[in-house]
């Protein structure tokens, strides 16, 4: 025994100081840590206990190699052992993987018992702290660094850390906080009192708002309105929700006025066109058998390649037919399929995004048969972890934490994109005159595009808006409109619905017209409809009264134009205040009369709406939501030569003109 150990670097003194059984012979499934240094021995024992607790495999051959490397290099800890193995000419991949996981576990244990608070420092190790990967999961980060140092203003940097810690934010949320607070920090760093929160003023708040309003990306290109809005709302939320934190309690009340500011939200989706066309779906369905695992795939024990292929094909068919988010498909329960009292099939699913569970969705019988076929195949598999047995698509892994849950997104994504590539490279697809291969790309065939396809299918079938909203699990039909391309038929129905509320500038109701008359006799403007013949002929670009719609006899408006009218009243009121003492009385008078004209229109429209039944009012609201996705043809009247102009027209006042 000594001769064997001597070859591994154990001298005689070390050998005799360790008590060990005589004539012991280790079998292939056995190993011993008795000759390792105490710290390394303890760390390895703890790691083995943790891996066993989480269902990871423990391979005796790998452990014996680790013991041998530890004795040869005389490493005293797992981190030293990992460095030694990676420095070898041919490191063992299994040993390196084991030691990396072991190194992460020991780093967490050391941090937990060190008394050190990394969350008070400027750089966080998300894996060591044990942060969740994102807000939708309980999975702990295995790597990743969170660096608060780009936030140059000290009090904002401390506030970002305290806010992230107090609300126990996930790693992706902390990154969002760092990015958005950095914008405010860069703006305040250029202000006289930016580093002293108690001395901040309204001017400082305006500077921060302007920084978000003119936010640019790393390439210098302006960010989208959606990104600007999200960044600013997160900064406001931090100030508002973190008001009880010590550092934010010092911020002056004059600066906190910023929480009442707002940025324009992202405009509605204009004909996104993300739905997958029917002819592409037919090509995919015709080549469904190509959706299969790779030839090099090693099926887990007890499962065949045919079984894995059927799982992939079932997931695709459910994505195509159900319109659910991908994670909602992966996490379906094994007993998801149900029937109503009259035999109509439906499924039970969970919406993780909205935190709603046990939702019901009616499905076609063909989709129910797809689920039943898979359930029958799943019933033949025995080696499924008890924790994963309740899922319709249990993880194919047999070991580790992932074996306890459903299939991961990566497990399907990889095979899905390989399938798309196989179909795109088929000779009949390449030679097709319709060029379907150009559509089979990652930008057009993403998994979320199937949700758009489902919504578009509902819209094309003239499904009522409230039904679309419910089937898509949206809080508002406005959200649903972002998933569909508004067809001419849908637009015609919406226009005919709201046309019944059309009034002129005097508030008189005009009888509804059919769609053809609407298109022929009117043109859309920023504030309503124009029926002046010459302007209609010029597509809204030849207004004889220079867009003073409220004073024109050809002006028409309906309930779909209320938001624009409200916004214009606010803008004109702001112009009146801006004019102040610098303008002559006729300017004030012109603005006041124009404001009054739009207020009369607004009152008349609301009066018409109050006369409607609840059912008609709901139909009008849904039609208005649809029509607001269609942009007006004429440009806003308040923009000119790069600066805001007062929208006034001279009126006769004595000898003034």
Secondary structure, 3 states (H helix, E strand, C coil): CHHHHHCCCCCHHHHHCCCCCCCCCCCCCCCCCCCCCHHHHHHHHHHHHHHHHCCCCCCHHHHHHHHHHHHHHCCCCHHHHHHHHHCCCCCCHHHHHHHHHHHHHHHHHHHHHHCCCHHHCCEEEHHHHCCECCCCCCCECCCCEEECCCCCCHHHHHHHHHHHHHCCCCHHHHHHHHHHHHHHHHHHCCCCCCCCHHHCCHHHHHHHHHHHHCCECCCCCECCHHHHHHHHHHHHHHHHHCCCCCCHHHCCCCCHHHHHCCCCCCCCCCCCCCCCCHHHHHHHHHCHHHCCCCCCCCCCCCCCHHHHHHHHHHHHHHHHHHCCCHHHHHCCECCCEEECCCCCEEEEEEECCCCEEEEEEECCHHHHHHHHHHHHHHCCCCCCCCCCCCECCECCCCCCHHHHCECCHHHHHHHHHHHHHHHHCCHHHHCCCCCHHHCCCCCCCCCCHHHHHHHHHHHHCCCCHHHHHHHCCCCCHHHHHCCCCCCHHHHHHHHHHHHHHCEECCCCECCCCCHHHHHHHCEEECCEEECCHHHHHCCCCCCCCCCCHHHCCCEEECHHHHHHHHHHHHHHHHHHHHHCCCCCHHHHHHHHHHHHHHHHHHHHHHHHHHCCCHHHHHHHHHHHHHHCCCCCCCCCCCEECCEECCCCCCCCECCEC
